[in-house]
Amino acid sequence: MKESSKGLKRILNKEIKYFLITLLSIITIAACSGIKKIDNNRLIVKIQNKYLLDSLEYGEIIYKSPAMDTLVLKEKDKRFLWFHFGIYNQPQDIKQLQGHTIESYKAINDSVIPFDSKHNKEGTYYLEGYIEETILLHNYYNTGDMRKISNLVKVSKKIIVVDK
């Protein structure tokens, strides 16, 4: 009787461990990579709604990464933050934008990305782009391998280009 209860406990312990590992894996994958929707207080796009024709307009993206709420980067760890965008006639999704954006700007600190843009035709357009965040955790695994966490965050802003 004692051996059968010990065997049952071992089986239950293995099933619980398997369940927890599977659950943590799913949560980690969902939380640490891919395309995400971001709360308004984590992403602020500062740019004029109206552009002057052929005038260079300055803007700023302020992005507070949810990943950085829980991660503490060590000395050898790296984080890269970029804003890739273009001005289009209609809204675009991230798949359409990847590899087809016109301009890219790098963050000047952990959350601010200044950028500029201009357009040479009057009308209503869309500043469409995405923030690309990549975090490299050095020696994350016991083997000494690095872990890469990537996030893409969509940015969209309707603009009107007018002549002076």
DSSP file with accessible surface (Angstrom, degrees, kcal/mol):
  #  RESIDUE AA STRUCTURE BP1 BP2  ACC     N-H-->O    O-->H-N    N-H-->O    O-->H-N    TCO  KAPPA ALPHA  PHI   PSI    X-CA   Y-CA   Z-CA
    1    1 A M     >        0   0  197      0, 0.0     4,-1.7     0, 0.0     5,-0.2   0.000 360.0 360.0 360.0 -41.8    0.0    0.0    0.0
    2    2 A K  H  >  +     0   0  171      1,-0.2     4,-1.9     2,-0.2     5,-0.2   0.885 360.0  51.2 -65.7 -38.2    2.8    2.4    0.9
    3    3 A E  H  > S+     0   0  164      1,-0.2     4,-2.3     2,-0.2    -1,-0.2   0.884 108.1  51.6 -68.1 -36.9    4.6    1.8   -2.4
    4    4 A S  H  > S+     0   0   79      1,-0.2     4,-2.2     2,-0.2    -1,-0.2   0.886 110.2  48.7 -69.4 -35.1    1.5    2.5   -4.5
    5    5 A S  H  X S+     0   0   56     -4,-1.7     4,-2.3     2,-0.2    -1,-0.2   0.879 111.1  50.7 -71.4 -34.3    0.8    5.8   -2.7
    6    6 A K  H  X S+     0   0  131     -4,-1.9     4,-2.2     2,-0.2    -2,-0.2   0.917 111.2  48.7 -65.8 -41.2    4.5    6.8   -3.2
    7    7 A G  H  X S+     0   0   22     -4,-2.3     4,-2.3     2,-0.2    -2,-0.2   0.905 110.9  50.3 -63.7 -41.2    4.2    5.9   -6.9
    8    8 A L  H  X S+     0   0  104     -4,-2.2     4,-2.7     2,-0.2    -2,-0.2   0.915 109.4  51.0 -64.0 -41.9    0.9    7.9   -7.2
    9    9 A K  H  X S+     0   0  139     -4,-2.3     4,-2.8     2,-0.2    -2,-0.2   0.912 109.8  50.4 -61.9 -42.1    2.6   10.9   -5.5
   10   10 A R  H  X S+     0   0  154     -4,-2.2     4,-2.4     2,-0.2    -2,-0.2   0.928 111.3  48.1 -62.1 -43.3    5.5   10.7   -8.0
   11   11 A I  H  X S+     0   0   91     -4,-2.3     4,-2.4     2,-0.2    -2,-0.2   0.939 113.5  47.0 -64.0 -44.8    3.1   10.6  -10.9
   12   12 A L  H  X S+     0   0   81     -4,-2.7     4,-2.7     1,-0.2     5,-0.2   0.913 111.1  51.7 -63.4 -42.1    1.1   13.6   -9.6
   13   13 A N  H  X S+     0   0   90     -4,-2.8     4,-2.5     1,-0.2    -1,-0.2   0.915 110.9  48.0 -60.7 -42.3    4.3   15.5   -8.9
   14   14 A K  H  X S+     0   0  153     -4,-2.4     4,-2.7     2,-0.2    -2,-0.2   0.914 112.5  48.7 -64.6 -42.2    5.5   14.9  -12.5
   15   15 A E  H  X S+     0   0  119     -4,-2.4     4,-2.6     2,-0.2    -2,-0.2   0.912 112.1  48.4 -65.6 -40.4    2.1   16.0  -13.9
   16   16 A I  H  X S+     0   0   95     -4,-2.7     4,-2.7     2,-0.2     5,-0.2   0.934 112.8  48.0 -65.1 -45.0    2.1   19.1  -11.8
   17   17 A K  H  X S+     0   0  140     -4,-2.5     4,-2.7    -5,-0.2     5,-0.2   0.931 112.5  49.2 -60.5 -44.4    5.6   20.0  -12.9
   18   18 A Y  H  X S+     0   0  169     -4,-2.7     4,-2.5     1,-0.2     5,-0.2   0.934 112.2  48.4 -61.3 -45.0    4.7   19.4  -16.5
   19   19 A F  H  X S+     0   0  130     -4,-2.6     4,-2.7     1,-0.2    -2,-0.2   0.933 113.2  46.9 -60.8 -46.5    1.6   21.5  -16.2
   20   20 A L  H  X S+     0   0   86     -4,-2.7     4,-2.8     2,-0.2     5,-0.2   0.915 112.5  49.0 -64.4 -42.2    3.5   24.4  -14.5
   21   21 A I  H  X S+     0   0  108     -4,-2.7     4,-2.3    -5,-0.2    -1,-0.2   0.932 113.5  47.2 -63.1 -43.8    6.3   24.3  -17.1
   22   22 A T  H  X S+     0   0   50     -4,-2.5     4,-2.3    -5,-0.2    -2,-0.2   0.941 113.6  48.0 -62.7 -46.2    3.8   24.3  -20.0
   23   23 A L  H  X S+     0   0   74     -4,-2.7     4,-2.5     1,-0.2    -2,-0.2   0.934 112.8  47.6 -61.8 -46.6    1.9   27.2  -18.4
   24   24 A L  H  X S+     0   0  109     -4,-2.8     4,-2.7     1,-0.2    -1,-0.2   0.890 110.7  52.9 -63.4 -37.7    5.0   29.3  -17.8
   25   25 A S  H  X S+     0   0   57     -4,-2.3     4,-2.6    -5,-0.2     5,-0.2   0.931 110.3  47.0 -63.1 -45.1    6.2   28.6  -21.3
   26   26 A I  H  X S+     0   0  105     -4,-2.3     4,-2.5     2,-0.2     5,-0.2   0.933 113.8  47.6 -63.7 -44.2    2.9   29.8  -22.8
   27   27 A I  H  X S+     0   0   92     -4,-2.5     4,-2.5    -5,-0.2     5,-0.2   0.930 112.8  49.2 -63.1 -43.5    2.9   32.9  -20.6
   28   28 A T  H  X S+     0   0   53     -4,-2.7     4,-2.2     2,-0.2    -2,-0.2   0.935 112.6  46.6 -63.3 -45.9    6.6   33.7  -21.4
   29   29 A I  H  X S+     0   0  115     -4,-2.6     4,-1.0     1,-0.2    -1,-0.2   0.935 116.1  45.2 -63.3 -44.3    6.0   33.4  -25.2
   30   30 A A  H  < S+     0   0   71     -4,-2.5    -1,-0.2    -5,-0.2    -2,-0.2   0.876 119.6  40.8 -68.0 -34.5    2.9   35.5  -25.1
   31   31 A A  H  < S+     0   0   48     -4,-2.5    -1,-0.2    -5,-0.2    -2,-0.2   0.745 117.9  42.4 -87.8 -23.5    4.4   38.1  -22.9
   32   32 A C  H  < S+     0   0   30     -4,-2.2   118,-0.5    -5,-0.2     2,-0.3   0.455 110.2  31.9-110.9  -2.0    7.9   38.5  -24.3
   33   33 A S  S  < S+     0   0   56     -4,-1.0   118,-0.2    -5,-0.2     2,-0.2  -0.993  81.9  34.4-151.7 160.1    7.6   38.4  -28.1
   34   34 A G  E    S-a  151   0A  36    116,-1.0   118,-2.2    -2,-0.3     2,-0.4  -0.498  90.6 -28.3 101.6-167.4    5.5   39.3  -31.0
   35   35 A I  E     -a  152   0A  88    116,-0.2     2,-0.3    -2,-0.2   118,-0.2  -0.772  64.8-174.3 -92.9 132.0    3.1   42.1  -31.9
   36   36 A K  E     -a  153   0A  48    116,-2.0   118,-0.6    -2,-0.4     2,-0.4  -0.906  28.3-127.0-129.5 154.2    1.3   43.7  -28.9
   37   37 A K        -     0   0  208     -2,-0.3     2,-0.4   116,-0.1   116,-0.0  -0.843  33.7-152.4 -92.7 137.5   -1.3   46.2  -28.1
   38   38 A I        -     0   0   30     -2,-0.4     5,-0.1   116,-0.2    27,-0.0  -0.889  17.2-108.6-117.0 140.6    0.0   48.8  -25.7
   39   39 A D    >>  -     0   0  106     -2,-0.4     3,-1.8     1,-0.1     4,-0.8  -0.309  32.8-115.7 -59.9 148.9   -1.9   50.9  -23.2
   40   40 A N  T 34 S+     0   0  148      1,-0.3     3,-0.4     2,-0.2    -1,-0.1   0.790 114.9  58.7 -58.7 -30.9   -2.2   54.6  -24.1
   41   41 A N  T 34 S+     0   0  113      1,-0.2    -1,-0.3     3,-0.0     3,-0.1   0.632 104.5  51.9 -77.1 -10.0   -0.1   55.6  -21.1
   42   42 A R  T <4 S+     0   0   54     -3,-1.8    22,-2.9     1,-0.2     2,-0.4   0.613 112.0  45.5 -96.4 -16.7    2.8   53.5  -22.4
   43   43 A L  E  <  +F   63   0B  33     -4,-0.8     2,-0.5    -3,-0.4    -1,-0.2  -0.965  62.3 175.6-133.9 117.8    2.9   54.9  -25.9
   44   44 A I  E     -F   62   0B  66     18,-2.6    18,-2.7    -2,-0.4     2,-0.6  -0.988  12.4-161.8-123.5 126.0    2.8   58.7  -26.6
   45   45 A V  E     -F   61   0B  36     -2,-0.5     2,-0.7    16,-0.2    16,-0.2  -0.941   6.4-167.7-108.4 113.8    3.1   60.0  -30.1
   46   46 A K  E     +F   60   0B 110     14,-3.4    14,-2.2    -2,-0.6     2,-0.3  -0.895  35.4 119.2-105.5 104.0    4.0   63.7  -30.1
   47   47 A I        -     0   0   21     -2,-0.7    12,-0.1    12,-0.2    -2,-0.1  -0.965  64.8 -92.3-158.6 152.8    3.6   65.2  -33.6
   48   48 A Q        -     0   0  120     10,-0.4     3,-0.0    -2,-0.3     9,-0.0  -0.351  21.6-141.8 -65.3 146.4    1.5   67.9  -35.3
   49   49 A N  S    S+     0   0   95      1,-0.1   111,-2.5   110,-0.1     2,-0.5   0.742  90.9  53.0 -77.4 -25.0   -1.8   66.8  -36.9
   50   50 A K  E    S-b  160   0A 129    109,-0.2     2,-0.4   111,-0.0   111,-0.2  -0.958  70.8-163.4-115.9 131.1   -1.1   69.2  -39.8
   51   51 A Y  E     -b  161   0A   1    109,-3.1   111,-2.9    -2,-0.5     2,-0.4  -0.847  20.1-126.7-103.8 145.5    2.0   69.3  -41.8
   52   52 A L  E >   -b  162   0A  72     -2,-0.4     3,-2.1   109,-0.2    67,-0.4  -0.753  44.2 -91.5 -86.5 140.1    3.1   72.2  -44.0
   53   53 A L  T 3  S-     0   0   34    109,-2.8    67,-0.2    -2,-0.4   111,-0.1  -0.235 106.5  -4.4 -53.4 129.0    3.8   71.2  -47.5
   54   54 A D  T 3  S+     0   0   93     65,-2.5     2,-0.4     1,-0.2    -1,-0.3   0.689 102.6 132.0  58.7  21.6    7.6   70.4  -47.9
   55   55 A S    <   -     0   0   40     -3,-2.1     2,-0.5    64,-0.3    64,-0.3  -0.876  62.8-119.4-105.0 136.4    8.3   71.4  -44.3
   56   56 A L        -     0   0   73     -2,-0.4     2,-0.4    62,-0.1    62,-0.2  -0.614  31.3-160.6 -75.6 119.0   10.3   69.2  -42.0
   57   57 A E  E     - G   0 117B  27     60,-3.2    60,-2.1    -2,-0.5     2,-0.4  -0.885   4.8-144.7-105.6 133.4    8.1   68.3  -39.1
   58   58 A Y  E     + G   0 116B 159     -2,-0.4   -10,-0.4    58,-0.2     2,-0.3  -0.765  24.0 169.2 -99.6 141.9    9.7   67.1  -35.8
   59   59 A G  E     - G   0 115B  10     56,-3.1    56,-2.2    -2,-0.4     2,-0.3  -0.845  19.4-146.2-141.0 177.1    8.1   64.5  -33.6
   60   60 A E  E     -FG  46 114B  61    -14,-2.2   -14,-3.4    -2,-0.3     2,-0.5  -0.988   2.6-153.7-152.0 136.8    8.8   62.3  -30.7
   61   61 A I  E     -FG  45 113B   0     52,-2.4    52,-2.9    -2,-0.3     2,-0.5  -0.952   8.3-165.4-108.1 131.1    7.7   58.8  -29.6
   62   62 A I  E     +FG  44 112B  24    -18,-2.7   -18,-2.6    -2,-0.5     2,-0.5  -0.981  13.7 178.6-116.9 116.5    7.7   58.1  -25.8
   63   63 A Y  E     -F   43   0B   0     48,-2.8     2,-0.8    -2,-0.5   -20,-0.2  -0.971  17.1-166.6-126.3 119.1    7.5   54.3  -25.2
   64   64 A K        -     0   0  106    -22,-2.9    47,-0.1    -2,-0.5     5,-0.1  -0.891  25.7-138.2-105.7 104.6    7.5   52.8  -21.8
   65   65 A S        -     0   0    5     -2,-0.8     3,-0.4    45,-0.3     4,-0.4  -0.394   9.5-150.4 -69.3 129.4    8.1   49.1  -22.4
   66   66 A P  S >> S+     0   0   37      0, 0.0     3,-1.2     0, 0.0     4,-0.5   0.844  98.5  62.4 -64.4 -30.1    6.1   46.6  -20.3
   67   67 A A  H >> S+     0   0   12      1,-0.3     4,-1.8     2,-0.2     3,-1.0   0.863  96.9  57.1 -63.0 -34.6    9.1   44.2  -20.5
   68   68 A M  H 34 S+     0   0   59     -3,-0.4    -1,-0.3     1,-0.2     5,-0.1   0.598  91.2  72.2 -76.2  -9.2   11.3   46.6  -18.7
   69   69 A D  H <4 S+     0   0  102     -3,-1.2    -1,-0.2    -4,-0.4    -2,-0.2   0.815 114.7  22.7 -68.4 -31.2    8.8   46.6  -15.7
   70   70 A T  H << S+     0   0  119     -3,-1.0     2,-0.3    -4,-0.5    -2,-0.2   0.662 108.8  83.0-110.6 -22.6   10.0   43.1  -14.8
   71   71 A L     <  -     0   0   42     -4,-1.8     2,-0.5     2,-0.0     0, 0.0  -0.673  53.4-163.4 -89.2 140.2   13.5   42.8  -16.4
   72   72 A V        -     0   0  128     -2,-0.3     2,-0.3    -3,-0.0    -3,-0.0  -0.978  21.4-139.7-117.9 112.0   16.6   44.1  -14.7
   73   73 A L        -     0   0   57     -2,-0.5     2,-0.1    -5,-0.1    64,-0.1  -0.556  11.9-144.7 -76.8 136.2   19.3   44.3  -17.3
   74   74 A K    >   -     0   0  157     -2,-0.3     3,-1.1    64,-0.1    64,-0.1  -0.381  36.2 -88.5 -89.3 175.5   22.8   43.3  -16.2
   75   75 A E  T 3  S+     0   0  188      1,-0.3    -2,-0.1    -2,-0.1    -1,-0.0   0.857 127.1  41.1 -55.6 -40.9   26.0   44.9  -17.4
   76   76 A K  T 3  S+     0   0  133     62,-0.1    -1,-0.3     2,-0.1     2,-0.1   0.584  93.7 101.7 -87.6  -9.4   26.4   42.7  -20.5
   77   77 A D    <   -     0   0   17     -3,-1.1     2,-0.3    61,-0.1    60,-0.2  -0.421  58.2-155.2 -74.0 152.4   22.7   42.7  -21.4
   78   78 A K  E     -C  136   0A 111     58,-2.3    58,-3.2    -2,-0.1     2,-0.4  -0.963  12.4-165.8-131.5 148.8   21.6   45.0  -24.3
   79   79 A R  E     -C  135   0A  49     -2,-0.3     2,-0.4    56,-0.2    56,-0.2  -1.000   5.7-168.4-135.0 131.9   18.4   46.8  -25.3
   80   80 A F  E     -C  134   0A  78     54,-3.1    54,-2.5    -2,-0.4     2,-0.4  -0.966   1.5-171.9-121.8 137.5   17.7   48.3  -28.7
   81   81 A L  E     +C  133   0A   6     -2,-0.4    26,-2.6    52,-0.2     2,-0.3  -0.984  11.2 169.5-135.0 119.8   14.8   50.6  -29.4
   82   82 A W  E     -CD 132 106A  86     50,-2.3    50,-2.8    -2,-0.4     2,-0.5  -0.942  25.5-147.7-129.9 151.7   13.9   51.8  -33.0
   83   83 A F  E     -CD 131 105A   0     22,-2.8    22,-2.3    -2,-0.3     2,-0.4  -0.985  17.4-173.2-119.0 118.4   11.0   53.5  -34.7
   84   84 A H  E     +CD 130 104A  21     46,-2.6    46,-2.5    -2,-0.5     2,-0.3  -0.947  21.8 144.2-110.1 131.6   10.5   52.5  -38.3
   85   85 A F  E     -CD 129 103A   1     18,-2.6    18,-2.7    -2,-0.4    17,-1.1  -0.968  26.7-172.8-157.8 171.8    7.8   54.5  -40.3
   86   86 A G  E     -C  128   0A   2     42,-2.1    42,-2.5    -2,-0.3     2,-0.5  -0.937  34.3-105.1-156.8 173.1    6.6   56.0  -43.6
   87   87 A I  E     +C  127   0A  21     -2,-0.3     2,-0.3    40,-0.2    40,-0.2  -0.953  44.7 178.4-111.4 125.0    3.8   58.3  -44.8
   88   88 A Y  E     -C  126   0A  41     38,-2.8    38,-2.7    -2,-0.5     4,-0.1  -0.828  41.5-121.2-127.5 161.9    1.1   56.4  -46.7
   89   89 A N  S    S+     0   0  125     -2,-0.3    35,-0.1    36,-0.2    -1,-0.1   0.725  99.0  16.8 -72.2 -24.6   -2.2   57.1  -48.4
   90   90 A Q  S    S-     0   0  123     36,-0.1    36,-0.1    35,-0.0    -1,-0.1  -0.957  98.2 -77.0-144.5 160.7   -4.0   54.5  -46.2
   91   91 A P        -     0   0   72      0, 0.0     2,-0.3     0, 0.0    -2,-0.1  -0.242  46.0-158.1 -59.1 150.4   -3.4   52.7  -42.9
   92   92 A Q        -     0   0   33     37,-0.1     2,-0.2    -4,-0.1    37,-0.1  -0.894  10.3-129.4-125.4 155.7   -1.0   49.8  -43.0
   93   93 A D     >  -     0   0   80     -2,-0.3     4,-1.7     1,-0.1     3,-0.4  -0.607  34.6-102.4 -99.9 169.9   -0.5   46.8  -40.7
   94   94 A I  H  > S+     0   0    9      1,-0.2     4,-2.5     2,-0.2    -1,-0.1   0.889 120.3  57.5 -61.3 -38.4    2.9   45.7  -39.3
   95   95 A K  H  4 S+     0   0  143      1,-0.2    -1,-0.2     2,-0.2    -3,-0.0   0.901 108.8  46.7 -59.4 -40.9    3.3   42.9  -41.8
   96   96 A Q  H  4 S+     0   0   89     -3,-0.4    -1,-0.2     1,-0.2    -2,-0.2   0.849 114.9  47.6 -68.0 -33.4    2.9   45.4  -44.7
   97   97 A L  H >X S+     0   0    0     -4,-1.7     3,-2.7     2,-0.1     4,-0.7   0.822  82.8 104.2 -79.9 -32.7    5.4   47.8  -43.0
   98   98 A Q  T 3< S-     0   0   75     -4,-2.5    -5,-0.0     1,-0.3    31,-0.0  -0.309 101.6  -0.3 -58.6 121.3    8.1   45.3  -42.2
   99   99 A G  T 34 S+     0   0   71     -2,-0.1    -1,-0.3     1,-0.1    -2,-0.1   0.395 125.3  74.5  81.8  -3.4   10.9   45.9  -44.6
  100  100 A H  T <4  +     0   0  135     -3,-2.7    -2,-0.2    -4,-0.0     2,-0.1   0.261  61.3 118.7-124.2   9.0    9.0   48.6  -46.5
  101  101 A T     <  -     0   0   31     -4,-0.7   -15,-0.2     1,-0.1     3,-0.1  -0.445  55.3-143.9 -75.7 157.3    9.3   51.6  -44.1
  102  102 A I  S    S+     0   0  120    -17,-1.1     2,-0.3     1,-0.2   -16,-0.2   0.851  74.6  26.0 -90.9 -38.3   11.0   54.7  -45.4
  103  103 A E  E     -D   85   0A  61    -18,-2.7   -18,-2.6     2,-0.0     2,-0.4  -0.932  56.7-165.2-132.0 154.0   12.8   55.9  -42.3
  104  104 A S  E     -D   84   0A  55     -2,-0.3     2,-0.4   -20,-0.2   -20,-0.2  -0.999   5.8-171.8-138.4 137.4   14.2   54.5  -39.0
  105  105 A Y  E     -D   83   0A  52    -22,-2.3   -22,-2.8    -2,-0.4     2,-0.3  -0.991  15.7-137.0-131.2 141.6   15.2   56.4  -35.9
  106  106 A K  E     -D   82   0A 116     -2,-0.4   -24,-0.2   -24,-0.2   -26,-0.0  -0.664  30.5-100.7 -96.5 148.8   17.0   55.0  -32.8
  107  107 A A        -     0   0   16    -26,-2.6     6,-0.3    -2,-0.3   -26,-0.1  -0.333  17.3-150.3 -65.4 146.0   16.0   55.9  -29.2
  108  108 A I  S    S-     0   0  118      4,-2.6     2,-0.2    -2,-0.0     5,-0.1   0.584  81.1  -4.1 -93.3 -14.0   18.2   58.5  -27.4
  109  109 A N  S    S-     0   0   83      3,-0.8   -28,-0.1   -28,-0.1    -2,-0.0  -0.780 105.7 -59.0-152.2-157.6   17.5   57.0  -24.0
  110  110 A D  S    S+     0   0  114     -2,-0.2   -45,-0.3     1,-0.2     3,-0.1   0.623 128.1   8.1 -74.2  -8.9   15.4   54.1  -22.6
  111  111 A S  S    S+     0   0   22      1,-0.1   -48,-2.8   -47,-0.1     2,-0.5   0.525 103.6  88.4-147.1  -6.2   12.1   55.5  -23.8
  112  112 A V  E     +G   62   0B  22    -50,-0.2    -4,-2.6   -52,-0.0    -3,-0.8  -0.871  39.4 179.2-111.1 128.4   12.3   58.6  -26.1
  113  113 A I  E     -G   61   0B   0    -52,-2.9   -52,-2.4    -2,-0.5     2,-0.2  -0.924  12.0-161.7-124.6 103.2   12.7   58.4  -29.9
  114  114 A P  E     +G   60   0B  47      0, 0.0     2,-0.3     0, 0.0   -54,-0.2  -0.578  19.9 165.3 -79.9 148.4   12.9   61.7  -31.7
  115  115 A F  E     -G   59   0B   6    -56,-2.2   -56,-3.1    -2,-0.2     2,-0.3  -0.966  22.7-150.2-152.8 166.0   12.2   61.7  -35.4
  116  116 A D  E     +G   58   0B  40     -2,-0.3     2,-0.3   -58,-0.2   -58,-0.2  -0.972  16.8 168.0-138.8 158.5   11.4   64.0  -38.3
  117  117 A S  E     -G   57   0B   1    -60,-2.1   -60,-3.2    -2,-0.3     2,-0.3  -0.980   9.8-169.3-159.5 161.9    9.4   63.7  -41.5
  118  118 A K        -     0   0  116     -2,-0.3     2,-0.3   -62,-0.2   -62,-0.1  -0.974   8.7-150.3-152.0 162.8    7.9   65.7  -44.4
  119  119 A H        -     0   0   34    -67,-0.4   -65,-2.5   -64,-0.3   -64,-0.3  -0.993   7.6-153.8-138.5 147.8    5.6   65.2  -47.3
  120  120 A N  S    S+     0   0  102     -2,-0.3     2,-0.4   -67,-0.2   -67,-0.1   0.202  72.1  67.5-110.5  16.2    5.5   66.9  -50.7
  121  121 A K  S    S-     0   0  136      2,-0.1    40,-0.1    41,-0.0     2,-0.1  -1.000  77.8-120.1-135.3 138.2    1.8   66.5  -51.6
  122  122 A E        +     0   0  113     -2,-0.4     2,-0.3    38,-0.1    40,-0.2  -0.370  65.8  70.3 -69.2 152.0   -1.3   68.1  -50.1
  123  123 A G  E    S- E   0 161A  29     38,-2.3    38,-3.3    -2,-0.1     2,-0.5  -0.831  85.0 -47.6 138.6-172.3   -4.0   65.8  -48.7
  124  124 A T  E     + E   0 160A  68     -2,-0.3     2,-0.2    36,-0.2    36,-0.2  -0.868  59.9 163.4-101.2 128.7   -4.8   63.4  -45.9
  125  125 A Y  E     - E   0 159A  19     34,-3.0    34,-2.7    -2,-0.5     2,-0.4  -0.785  32.0-120.3-135.6 177.5   -2.2   60.8  -45.1
  126  126 A Y  E     -CE  88 158A  55    -38,-2.7   -38,-2.8    -2,-0.2     2,-0.9  -0.990   8.9-145.1-130.0 123.2   -1.2   58.3  -42.4
  127  127 A L  E     -CE  87 157A   0     30,-3.3    30,-2.1    -2,-0.4     2,-0.4  -0.822  35.7-178.1 -81.1 110.5    2.1   58.3  -40.6
  128  128 A E  E     +CE  86 156A   1    -42,-2.5   -42,-2.1    -2,-0.9     2,-0.3  -0.956  16.7 114.1-120.5 131.8    2.4   54.5  -40.2
  129  129 A G  E     -CE  85 155A   0     26,-2.6    26,-3.0    -2,-0.4     2,-0.3  -0.936  42.9-118.7-168.7-167.5    5.1   52.6  -38.4
  130  130 A Y  E     -CE  84 154A  15    -46,-2.5   -46,-2.6    -2,-0.3     2,-0.5  -0.993  18.0-122.5-153.0 151.0    6.2   50.4  -35.6
  131  131 A I  E     -CE  83 153A   0     22,-3.0    22,-2.2    -2,-0.3     2,-0.6  -0.835  24.4-156.0 -92.5 132.2    8.5   50.4  -32.6
  132  132 A E  E     -CE  82 152A  64    -50,-2.8   -50,-2.3    -2,-0.5     2,-0.5  -0.959  11.5-175.8-112.5 117.1   11.0   47.6  -32.6
  133  133 A E  E     -CE  81 151A   0     18,-2.8    18,-2.6    -2,-0.6     2,-0.4  -0.962   1.9-179.3-114.5 126.0   12.3   46.6  -29.2
  134  134 A T  E     -CE  80 150A  17    -54,-2.5   -54,-3.1    -2,-0.5     2,-0.5  -0.995   5.1-170.7-127.4 129.2   15.0   44.0  -28.9
  135  135 A I  E     -CE  79 149A   0     14,-2.9    14,-2.8    -2,-0.4     2,-0.6  -0.979   4.8-163.0-120.2 127.7   16.5   42.8  -25.6
  136  136 A L  E     -CE  78 148A  42    -58,-3.2   -58,-2.3    -2,-0.5     2,-0.8  -0.955   4.2-160.3-113.0 115.1   19.5   40.6  -25.5
  137  137 A L  E >   - E   0 147A  11     10,-3.0    10,-2.1    -2,-0.6     3,-1.0  -0.855  18.1-140.0 -98.2 106.3   20.1   38.8  -22.2
  138  138 A H  T 3  S+     0   0   63     -2,-0.8     8,-0.1     1,-0.3     7,-0.1  -0.422  79.1   0.3 -69.1 137.6   23.7   37.7  -22.1
  139  139 A N  T 3  S+     0   0   89      5,-0.6    -1,-0.3    -2,-0.1     7,-0.2   0.860  82.6 150.0  52.1  40.9   24.4   34.3  -20.6
  140  140 A Y    <   +     0   0  113     -3,-1.0     2,-0.2     5,-0.9     6,-0.2   0.909  55.9  55.9 -68.8 -41.8   20.7   33.7  -19.9
  141  141 A Y  S >  S-     0   0  111      4,-1.9     3,-2.3     1,-0.1     6,-0.0  -0.550  93.0-113.2 -92.6 158.2   20.9   30.0  -20.2
  142  142 A N  T 3  S+     0   0  178      1,-0.3    -1,-0.1    -2,-0.2    -2,-0.0   0.763 116.7  62.8 -59.5 -24.5   23.1   27.6  -18.3
  143  143 A T  T 3  S-     0   0  108      1,-0.1    -1,-0.3     2,-0.1     3,-0.1   0.544 120.2-109.1 -77.0  -7.9   25.0   26.9  -21.5
  144  144 A G  S <  S+     0   0   33     -3,-2.3    -5,-0.6     1,-0.3    -4,-0.2   0.416  71.4 145.1  92.6  -0.8   26.0   30.5  -21.7
  145  145 A D        -     0   0  100     -6,-0.2    -4,-1.9    -7,-0.1    -5,-0.9  -0.325  48.5-117.2 -70.8 155.2   23.7   31.2  -24.7
  146  146 A M        -     0   0   88     -7,-0.2     2,-0.4    -6,-0.2    -8,-0.2  -0.596  17.3-137.8 -90.7 151.1   22.0   34.5  -25.0
  147  147 A R  E     - E   0 137A  37    -10,-2.1   -10,-3.0    -2,-0.2     2,-0.5  -0.923  13.5-154.6-109.1 136.0   18.2   35.0  -24.9
  148  148 A K  E     - E   0 136A 140     -2,-0.4     2,-0.5   -12,-0.2   -12,-0.2  -0.947   8.1-171.5-113.6 127.3   16.6   37.4  -27.4
  149  149 A I  E     - E   0 135A   2    -14,-2.8   -14,-2.9    -2,-0.5     2,-0.4  -0.977   8.7-172.9-116.8 126.6   13.3   39.1  -26.6
  150  150 A S  E     - E   0 134A  39   -118,-0.5  -116,-1.0    -2,-0.5     2,-0.4  -0.976   6.2-178.4-124.4 135.9   11.6   41.0  -29.5
  151  151 A N  E     -aE  34 133A   2    -18,-2.6   -18,-2.8    -2,-0.4     2,-0.4  -0.993   8.6-163.7-130.0 139.5    8.5   43.2  -29.4
  152  152 A L  E     -aE  35 132A  24   -118,-2.2  -116,-2.0    -2,-0.4     2,-0.4  -0.989   7.8-171.2-120.5 131.4    6.8   45.1  -32.2
  153  153 A V  E     -aE  36 131A   2    -22,-2.2   -22,-3.0    -2,-0.4     2,-0.2  -0.987  20.5-128.5-127.4 122.8    4.4   47.9  -31.3
  154  154 A K  E     - E   0 130A  61   -118,-0.6     2,-0.4    -2,-0.4   -24,-0.3  -0.442  21.1-168.1 -72.0 139.6    2.2   49.5  -34.0
  155  155 A V  E     + E   0 129A   2    -26,-3.0   -26,-2.6    -2,-0.2     2,-0.4  -0.998  10.7 170.1-128.4 130.7    2.2   53.3  -34.3
  156  156 A S  E     + E   0 128A  63     -2,-0.4     2,-0.3   -28,-0.2   -28,-0.2  -0.993   5.0 171.1-144.2 134.6   -0.4   55.2  -36.5
  157  157 A K  E     - E   0 127A  54    -30,-2.1   -30,-3.3    -2,-0.4     2,-0.4  -0.969  26.8-135.3-146.6 125.3   -1.2   58.9  -36.8
  158  158 A K  E     - E   0 126A 119     -2,-0.3     2,-0.3   -32,-0.2   -32,-0.2  -0.662  30.3-176.5 -78.9 131.9   -3.5   60.6  -39.3
  159  159 A I  E     - E   0 125A   0    -34,-2.7   -34,-3.0    -2,-0.4     2,-0.5  -0.951  19.9-145.9-130.1 152.8   -1.9   63.8  -40.7
  160  160 A I  E     -bE  50 124A  65   -111,-2.5  -109,-3.1    -2,-0.3     2,-0.6  -0.979  11.2-151.6-118.7 126.8   -3.1   66.5  -43.0
  161  161 A V  E     +bE  51 123A   2    -38,-3.3   -38,-2.3    -2,-0.5     2,-0.3  -0.877  22.4 178.1-101.1 123.0   -0.6   68.1  -45.4
  162  162 A V  E     -b   52   0A  43   -111,-2.9  -109,-2.8    -2,-0.6     2,-0.2  -0.901  29.9-117.2-125.5 153.3   -1.6   71.7  -46.3
  163  163 A D              0   0   92     -2,-0.3  -109,-0.0  -111,-0.2  -111,-0.0  -0.612 360.0 360.0 -83.2 149.3    0.0   74.4  -48.4
  164  164 A K              0   0  204     -2,-0.2    -1,-0.1  -111,-0.1  -112,-0.0   0.950 360.0 360.0 -47.7 360.0    1.0   77.6  -46.5
